[in-house]
Amino acid sequence: MEAPPVSLFLEALRRVVEDNLDYVPPQGSTGSLYIRPFVIGTGPQLGLSPASEFQFLILVNPVGPYYAGPITDSGGIGSPVKALIAHSLDRAAPHGTGSTKLGGNYAPVFASTAIASAKGFAVNLFLDAQTHSKIEEFATSNFAGCKRDAEGRITYITPRTSRHFGWKVERRDIPWEEVKDFDEVVATGTAVVMTPIGEIHREVKHAGKKVKVSEVEGRKGSKQYYDWDLDEEEEVGTSVETEVIKFEKEPVEFKRLYNAVMDLQKGELAGWEEYGWMWPAEGL
């Protein structure tokens, strides 16, 4: 699947925004016009093979803050939310498509997100599926953290930037054991922009013992199983405990970064032209 030519992409982007100017939230509000370009295979085939034809589309929607909640007076960044690492689900398989921007990467987390929401959590955070020892990303966005050294210098750390404030930037794996050392953590992405994380709860499963299904009380003779299923093993006696990491400090540094990003998007940040974020520079 080839990417659309740059000229086509920019022309389509200009036209869809011009045609929907009435839906652009007012300047100075917390809203924005969310733009989602995508390509979908539309070739006339049912087989499991790449499509022979594709359609390029751009959808736009007026949106407010992704995670509903009170907006603080200083900075506009939302109030801290709680995140859950569930023991029962991985976001993506090792060597799979998790690192690619695919619609199919979102569907696997819907059930987990609903369960987390019912428990009072705003978002799921996932660890790597292979070792469950490193931060992967949130269900909706990327993970970023910062910490100060003894001299007050800031290090900004993310698995996969910001040099505007003279911060040291590290893009690397983040071991779960290091998360407790961060002063601030945020979920960051196109839609969520920057949402501070106040707590991370990690479910840790302790294994039980393996027994044959035929030996599990209430299962023998059950119509849910065929005879050959009764020789399979099932884990019983498992338990789950929760580890909690709290970030007590106000996210001062990420508020500064959030404000800079907002000013950059509005063309109000000093030297915004150097970043190449605004197109067309003269506006529509």
C-alpha positions, 0 to 999 in steps of 0.5 A: 500500500503506497502512501498518497503523494504529498501534493495530494495529501496537502490539497485534500487537507486544505480542502477538508478544513476549508469546507468545515471552517464552521466546525473549528472551535473558537480561538482560545478555547480548549477545543480543536479540529481533530484531523484523521487521514487514513487509507483503506483497502477497497478492492473487489476481493474477499481473500486474505491478501492485500487489496488491489485498490485503496481509498484515501480519506480525511475525517475531521471532528470538533473535539474538546479535551480527550479525558473529561474533567476539570481544567486547572487554572494554571496551564490548561493541562487537565487534572491527573488521572489514574491508569491501570495495567491489567494482567490479563491483556497485552496490546500487541504481540512481539514482532507484530503490528503494534508499532504501526498506525493501524485501526486494528491495533485499537480494537483489542483494547476496547474490552480492557478499557471498558473494564478499567473505566468501570473500576474508576480508571481513565486509561489502560497502560500496557507493558511489553508482551514478551517480558512484561517488564518494560513500558509500552504505551497507553491504550490511547497514546504514548508514555512520557516521564520526566525527572530532576537531578540534584542540580534541578536539571530535567530529563525527559524520557519516552519509549520511542521530544523536548529540547525547547527548554534545554531538557535532556531527551532520552528515547529508550526502553523504560523498565517498569521498576524505573517508573517510580523514580519519575517526578511526572508522567503524562499520556501524550498524543494527537488527541490527548495532547498531554494528560498528567497521570496521578496514579498507576495501578499494576495488577500482578497475577500469582500463578496457581496450579495446573489441573486437568479440566476433568478434576475441576469441581463442577466441570466434569460432565458439563455440556460446555466440554467435549470428552477430549476437552476434559484431558486439558489443563486449567489453572486454579487457585490464582490470585491478583495483587495490585502495585500502586505508584503515585505521583504526588507532585504537581506536573509543573514541567509538563504544564510548561511543555503543554503550554508551549505546544498549545502556543506552537499550534496557534503560532504564538510561540517565539520562533514557531516558524522553525518547527515547521508545524504550521501549514499553510503558514499564512492560514486559511 
